[in-house]
Amino acid sequence: MTISQRDVEHIAALSRLRLTQEEKELFGNQLNDILLYVNQLNELDTTDITPTSHVVPLRNIFREDTVQPSIAIDNALSNAPDKTGGFYRVPKIIE
């Protein structure tokens, strides 16, 4: 399968790209090279290869959920530039 000039123009239109004639030729050649490489990969014998969704095995990297005491309000508000009661105080932004 080869990519024609018309195919490149169609792909460019779908991508909302304006290409010069030189760019159309360049990208057409590059797309043809990619398709040739994919055809080479299709020739490989993969009968004994099990399909995978990832190259490396995935594992859950999250820690277990454990119940822990909450941070104290005074400690949480210790670096607040402005506070009132047990809350952060922020400037009014809606008029």
N, C-alpha and C positions, 0 to 999 in steps of 0.2 A: 504494500500500500504506500502510495506517495501522496504528499500534500501538494495540491495544485495552487496556482496563483489565486484562483477563485476561493479556495478553502482559506487561504491566509487572509484574504479580504473579508470573508465572512467572520472569521475569528476576531479580526480587528474591529469589525462593526459591533460584534457582541461585547467586546471589551471597551467600546467607546474610544478607540484609538485611531488617530489619523496617521497613516504611515506613508512615507515616500516610496517611490518605486524601488530604490535601493534597499530600504528596510524590508519591504515585502519579499524581495529576493533573498536577503540575508536570513530573515526569520523562516521563510519557506525551507531553505537549506538546513537550518538548525532543526526544525521540526522533522524533516525527513531523516536526519541523522539520529534523532531520538527514536523514531519509529524503527529504523534499522537495528538499533541496539536492543529495543524491546523484542523484536523478532528473533534476535540471537538468544535472548533469555528464554523465549518460548520453546526453543529447540532443546533445552536442557531436560534431562530425564529426572523427573521429580516423583516417581512412583513410590519410592520408599521414604519420602520426606513427609512428615506429618505437618498439616497446616498449623500455623501459629498466627496470633493476632499481634504479638510483640516479639521482638528478637530476644530480649532478656525477660526472665520470669518476673512478674509483678508481685509485690507483696504490700500489705497494708503497713504504712510507716507511722500511723497514728498510735499514740499511747492509749492504754485502756482508760475508759472513763471511770474516775473514782470521785467519791463525794469528799470534798475538802471544805474547810471553813472559809467563809467569805472574808475579803479584806475589810478591815475596820474603816468606818467612814472617815475618821480623823486622818488615817493613813492615806486613804484615797484622795482626800482633799488637801493634803499637806503641800503640794506644789501648785495648787490653783492660785492664779493671780488675784481672783476675786471670788468670794464665796459668801453665801448667806444661809444660815441654818445648816442643814446637811446637804446642800446642793451647790453646784457650780453656778456662778452668776455670770451671764454673758450680756453683751450689749444688745439692745433692741434693734432689730434689723427690718422689721415691718412697720410701716407708718400707718 
